[in-house]
Amino acid sequence: MCITEAKKTAEREWLSEVFCIPLQQSIQDLGTAYSNFFKSCRGERKGPKIKPPRFKKKANQQSARYRRGGFSIKAAKVSLAKIGYIKTKWSRPLPSEPSSVTVIKDTAGRYFVSFVIEIEPEINPAQNESIGIDLGLKTFAVLSTGTKVNLACLLARESSPLRAVEDVKQSSDNPSETRQQPETMKQDRPPPDSPSDH
């Protein structure tokens, strides 16, 4: 309603030259911004405090969002309502039909087109299967694969000669005592003669 009334004024009659969908999206974005601002003031919104919305400047980035019905794509060309076909240099093919398109003009005067699409999530199979372990009294552990681990096998491994050799090797690699070499004192000259009695 506010857009229709604004078009009737002399200051806003240029709004009639713009398609209605981008104007409606701007009103919705403004309502969302004020809603988030008031929720932030009341403490109902998590995160840092939000400042109130501000008017956009012409020197800053500009954007217009079109929903379905306001744009179309034919033969790799994008057509916008009340504008027509625009020259498009695609960075990648679209995997599915877009639900909306946003035309962005940056501060350098360049135009970009951004699409919103829906794709099915890809579910990759697990590379490493998980294994459940059940600890018991008679059997030390039973794996979900059916493998049983007995405590006697673990004790036998700890007391095996190979284990003893490994322990000796580890202790030899890391000796706990360090050798200290004695320091030798050198005399550069003999001690002075003691004074004689005259």
C-alpha positions in Angstrom: 0.0 0.0 0.0 2.8 2.4 0.9 4.4 1.8 -2.5 1.2 2.6 -4.4 0.8 5.8 -2.4 4.4 6.8 -2.9 4.1 6.5 -6.7 1.3 9.1 -6.7 3.7 11.8 -5.2 5.9 14.0 -7.4 9.0 13.0 -5.4 8.4 9.3 -5.8 6.7 9.0 -9.2 9.9 7.4 -10.6 9.0 4.3 -8.7 6.5 3.5 -11.5 9.4 2.8 -13.8 10.6 0.0 -11.5 9.1 -3.5 -11.4 6.9 -4.1 -8.3 8.8 -7.2 -7.1 12.1 -5.5 -6.2 10.1 -2.7 -4.4 8.2 -5.3 -2.4 11.4 -7.1 -1.4 12.9 -3.8 -0.2 9.9 -3.3 2.0 10.1 -6.8 3.4 13.9 -6.4 4.1 13.2 -3.1 5.9 10.6 -4.8 8.1 13.0 -7.6 8.9 15.7 -5.2 9.8 13.4 -3.2 12.2 12.1 -6.5 13.7 15.7 -7.6 14.4 16.5 -4.2 15.8 13.6 -4.2 18.3 14.3 -7.8 19.4 17.9 -6.8 20.0 16.8 -3.9 22.2 14.5 -6.1 24.2 17.2 -8.8 24.6 15.2 -11.4 22.6 17.9 -11.8 20.0 21.3 -13.4 20.7 24.5 -11.8 19.6 25.8 -8.2 19.7 23.4 -5.3 19.7 22.0 -4.3 16.3 21.8 -0.7 15.1 18.7 0.7 13.5 18.4 0.6 9.7 19.9 3.4 7.7 19.1 4.8 4.3 21.3 3.6 1.5 23.7 6.0 -0.3 24.0 6.0 -4.0 27.8 5.7 -3.7 27.5 2.4 -1.8 26.6 -1.0 -3.2 23.1 -1.3 -4.7 21.0 -4.4 -5.2 17.6 -5.5 -6.5 16.1 -8.9 -5.9 13.6 -10.6 -8.3 11.4 -13.5 -7.4 9.8 -16.0 -9.9 7.7 -14.1 -12.3 10.1 -11.2 -12.4 12.9 -12.9 -14.3 13.5 -15.7 -16.8 16.4 -17.5 -18.3 16.3 -18.5 -22.0 19.3 -19.6 -24.1 21.8 -18.7 -21.4 20.4 -15.2 -21.2 18.8 -13.5 -18.2 15.7 -11.4 -18.7 14.5 -9.0 -16.0 11.0 -7.5 -15.9 10.8 -3.9 -17.4 14.5 -4.2 -18.3 14.7 -7.0 -20.8 17.6 -9.3 -21.7 21.0 -8.4 -20.2 24.4 -9.5 -21.3 25.5 -12.3 -18.9 29.0 -13.9 -18.6 28.4 -17.1 -16.7 31.0 -18.2 -14.1 29.4 -21.7 -13.8 26.3 -23.5 -15.1 23.2 -23.6 -12.9 22.6 -27.0 -11.4 18.9 -26.4 -11.1 16.1 -23.9 -11.7 16.7 -20.7 -9.6 14.0 -19.4 -7.3 15.2 -15.8 -7.2 17.9 -13.6 -8.7 19.7 -10.6 -7.2 21.3 -7.9 -9.4 24.2 -6.2 -7.6 26.0 -3.0 -8.5 29.3 -2.5 -6.6 31.0 0.8 -5.8 33.2 0.4 -9.0 30.1 0.4 -11.2 30.2 -3.3 -12.0 27.1 -5.5 -12.2 26.8 -9.0 -10.8 23.9 -11.5 -10.9 23.4 -13.9 -8.0 21.0 -16.8 -8.1 19.3 -18.8 -5.3 18.8 -22.4 -6.1 17.8 -25.6 -4.3 20.0 -28.8 -4.6 19.8 -32.2 -3.0 22.4 -32.7 -0.4 25.1 -35.3 -1.2 25.5 -38.0 1.4 29.0 -39.5 1.3 29.5 -43.0 2.6 31.6 -43.4 5.7 35.2 -44.3 4.9 36.0 -45.8 8.3 33.3 -48.0 9.8 32.7 -47.5 13.5 33.1 -50.5 15.9 31.3 -51.0 19.2 33.2 -52.4 22.2 31.4 -54.3 25.0 33.5 -54.9 28.1 32.7 -58.0 30.3 34.0 -60.2 33.1 34.5 -63.5 31.5 35.6 -62.0 28.2 37.6 -58.8 28.4 36.1 -57.2 25.3 33.7 -58.2 22.5 33.6 -56.1 19.3 30.6 -55.5 17.3 32.2 -57.5 14.5 32.1 -60.6 16.7 35.8 -60.6 17.6 36.5 -61.5 21.2 39.5 -60.2 23.1 40.5 -62.3 26.2 42.4 -60.8 29.1 44.7 -63.8 29.2 46.0 -62.9 25.8 46.9 -59.5 26.9 48.7 -60.7 30.0 50.6 -63.3 28.0 51.8 -60.5 25.7 53.0 -58.4 28.5 55.0 -61.3 30.0 56.5 -62.6 26.7 60.3 -62.6 26.2 59.8 -60.3 23.2 58.1 -57.7 25.4 61.0 -58.0 27.8 63.5 -57.4 25.1 61.6 -54.4 23.9 61.6 -52.9 27.4 65.3 -53.4 27.7 65.9 -51.8 24.3 63.8 -48.8 25.3 65.6 -48.4 28.6 69.0 -48.5 26.8 67.9 -45.8 24.3 66.9 -43.5 27.1 69.5 -43.9 29.9 68.4 -42.4 33.2 72.0 -41.6 34.4 74.3 -39.3 32.6 78.1 -39.6 32.8 80.1 -36.7 34.0 83.7 -36.4 32.9 86.1 -35.0 35.5 87.5 -31.6 34.9 91.3 -31.3 34.8 93.0 -28.3 36.1 96.0 -26.9 34.3 98.8 -24.8 35.8 100.3 -22.3 33.5 103.3 -21.5 35.6 104.9 -22.8 38.8 103.9 -21.2 42.2 106.2 -18.4 43.3 109.2 -19.2 45.6 108.7 -18.5 49.3 110.7 -15.6 50.6 114.0 -16.6 52.4 115.3 -15.2 55.7 118.3 -12.9 55.4 
